[in-house]
Amino acid sequence: MSESAPGSLLREVARLYTRAQRVVADCCRTTSTQCHLLTELGRSGPLPLSELGTRVSLEKSWVSRAVEAMAARGWVTKEPNPQDARSWLVTLTADGERTVQALNQTLDDHAEALLASLSPHQRDAVETSLLTLLKALREDPAATCCLPPSTEALREPTPDSKSCC
């Protein structure tokens, strides 16, 4: 397997970048699972517990334990879902929102420092490539699997499409 093969290269970049971001952020001095859930709630707003787990690809038991720990720290509330009495709605508290903002700023600063180490030409090329890759990922069924459709890109299921979850 060649490190220069596009698939290997992309996986290696994603792996190292994810590792670096975890180290830099110190994951809010909590577990990476909790940080992952916090950032998803910050991105999406309140979510039913089951949907939160689906969005981050975690088992219900992991999500439930992490949400209980975050509630104990005052970062989230867990209340009966007014839309579905059989489920729980998880919402960031004001302290949780501040935690997510601080985490996002730390991660953005780290990304900016990485990009600042490049020449202006290299930085432009990387940014253009990242935008192209982001567009491709947003159109990739594997990347959007089990997520509710966005208002910008509603896609009708095809007759032969299968649920990926």
C-alpha positions as CSV (number, residue, x, y, z in Angstrom):
1,M,0.0,0.0,0.0
2,S,1.5,3.3,-1.1
3,E,1.1,6.3,1.1
4,S,0.8,8.4,-2.0
5,A,-2.3,6.5,-3.3
6,P,-5.2,9.0,-3.0
7,G,-7.2,6.8,-0.6
8,S,-4.3,6.1,1.7
9,L,-3.3,9.7,1.6
10,L,-6.7,11.0,2.5
11,R,-7.1,8.4,5.4
12,E,-3.7,9.3,6.8
13,V,-4.5,13.0,6.7
14,A,-7.8,12.4,8.4
15,R,-6.2,10.2,11.0
16,L,-3.4,12.5,11.9
17,Y,-5.6,15.6,11.8
18,T,-8.1,14.0,14.1
19,R,-5.4,12.9,16.5
20,A,-3.9,16.4,16.5
21,Q,-7.2,18.1,17.1
22,R,-7.9,15.8,20.1
23,V,-4.6,16.6,21.6
24,V,-4.9,20.4,21.0
25,A,-8.4,20.6,22.3
26,D,-7.8,18.3,25.2
27,C,-11.4,17.4,24.5
28,C,-12.8,19.8,27.1
29,R,-11.0,17.9,29.8
30,T,-13.5,15.1,29.3
31,T,-14.0,12.1,27.0
32,S,-13.7,12.3,23.3
33,T,-17.2,10.8,23.1
34,Q,-18.6,13.7,25.2
35,C,-16.7,16.2,23.0
36,H,-18.1,14.6,19.9
37,L,-21.6,14.8,21.3
38,L,-21.2,18.4,22.4
39,T,-20.0,19.6,19.0
40,E,-22.8,17.8,17.3
41,L,-25.4,19.5,19.6
42,G,-23.6,22.8,18.9
43,R,-23.9,22.2,15.2
44,S,-27.5,20.9,15.1
45,G,-29.3,22.2,18.2
46,P,-31.4,20.0,20.4
47,L,-31.8,16.4,19.3
48,P,-33.6,13.3,20.5
49,L,-31.1,11.0,22.2
50,S,-31.5,8.3,19.5
51,E,-30.8,10.8,16.7
52,L,-27.8,12.2,18.5
53,G,-26.4,8.7,18.6
54,T,-27.2,8.1,14.9
55,R,-25.5,11.3,13.9
56,V,-22.2,10.4,15.6
57,S,-22.5,6.6,14.9
58,L,-22.5,5.5,18.5
59,E,-24.5,2.9,20.3
60,K,-27.4,4.1,22.4
61,S,-25.8,2.9,25.7
62,W,-22.6,5.0,25.0
63,V,-24.6,8.0,24.1
64,S,-26.9,7.6,27.2
65,R,-23.9,7.3,29.6
66,A,-22.1,10.3,28.0
67,V,-25.3,12.4,28.1
68,E,-25.8,11.6,31.8
69,A,-22.2,12.6,32.5
70,M,-22.6,15.9,30.5
71,A,-25.9,16.6,32.4
72,A,-24.0,16.1,35.7
73,R,-21.5,18.7,34.6
74,G,-24.2,21.1,33.6
75,W,-23.5,21.1,29.9
76,V,-26.8,19.6,28.7
77,T,-30.3,18.9,29.8
78,K,-32.2,15.7,29.1
79,E,-35.9,16.1,29.1
80,P,-38.9,14.2,27.7
81,N,-39.3,14.9,24.0
82,P,-42.4,17.0,23.4
83,Q,-42.7,15.5,19.9
84,D,-42.4,11.9,21.1
85,A,-43.1,10.9,24.7
86,R,-41.0,7.7,24.2
87,S,-37.8,9.6,23.7
88,W,-35.5,12.1,25.4
89,L,-34.5,15.5,24.0
90,V,-30.9,16.6,24.7
91,T,-30.2,20.3,24.7
92,L,-27.1,22.3,25.4
93,T,-27.2,24.6,28.4
94,A,-25.7,28.0,28.4
95,D,-22.5,26.5,30.0
96,G,-22.6,23.8,27.3
97,E,-22.8,26.4,24.6
98,R,-19.8,28.3,26.1
99,T,-17.9,25.0,26.2
100,V,-18.7,24.2,22.6
101,Q,-17.7,27.8,21.5
102,A,-14.4,27.5,23.4
103,L,-13.8,24.1,21.9
104,N,-14.6,25.3,18.3
105,Q,-12.3,28.3,18.8
106,T,-9.4,26.1,19.9
107,L,-9.9,23.7,17.0
108,D,-10.2,26.6,14.5
109,D,-7.1,28.2,15.8
110,H,-5.2,24.9,15.4
111,A,-6.4,24.6,11.9
112,E,-5.4,28.1,11.1
113,A,-1.9,27.5,12.5
114,L,-1.5,24.5,10.3
115,L,-2.6,26.4,7.2
116,A,-0.4,29.4,8.2
117,S,2.6,27.1,7.9
118,L,2.0,26.8,4.1
119,S,3.0,29.3,1.4
120,P,0.1,31.5,0.1
121,H,0.0,29.4,-3.1
122,Q,-0.1,26.1,-1.1
123,R,-2.7,27.4,1.2
124,D,-4.9,28.5,-1.7
125,A,-4.5,25.1,-3.3
126,V,-5.4,23.3,0.0
127,E,-8.4,25.5,0.6
128,T,-9.7,24.9,-3.0
129,S,-9.1,21.2,-2.6
130,L,-10.9,21.1,0.8
131,L,-13.9,22.9,-0.7
132,T,-14.0,20.4,-3.6
133,L,-13.7,17.5,-1.1
134,L,-16.4,18.9,1.1
135,K,-18.8,19.2,-1.8
136,A,-18.1,15.6,-2.8
137,L,-18.6,14.4,0.8
138,R,-21.9,16.2,1.0
139,E,-23.1,14.4,-2.1
140,D,-21.8,11.0,-0.9
141,P,-24.5,8.7,0.5
142,A,-22.0,7.1,2.8
143,A,-21.1,10.4,4.4
144,T,-24.8,11.5,4.8
145,C,-26.1,8.1,5.8
146,C,-28.8,8.2,8.5
147,L,-28.8,12.0,8.7
148,P,-32.0,13.9,8.1
149,P,-32.0,15.6,4.7
150,S,-30.9,19.2,4.7
151,T,-33.2,21.9,3.4
152,E,-30.7,22.7,0.7
153,A,-30.3,19.2,-0.8
154,L,-33.4,17.1,-0.4
155,R,-32.9,13.9,-2.3
156,E,-35.7,11.5,-3.1
157,P,-34.8,7.8,-2.4
158,T,-34.4,5.8,-5.5
159,P,-36.5,2.5,-5.9
160,D,-33.3,0.4,-5.4
161,S,-31.9,2.5,-2.5
162,K,-31.4,0.8,0.8
163,S,-31.2,2.1,4.3
164,C,-27.6,2.2,5.4
165,C,-28.4,2.1,9.1
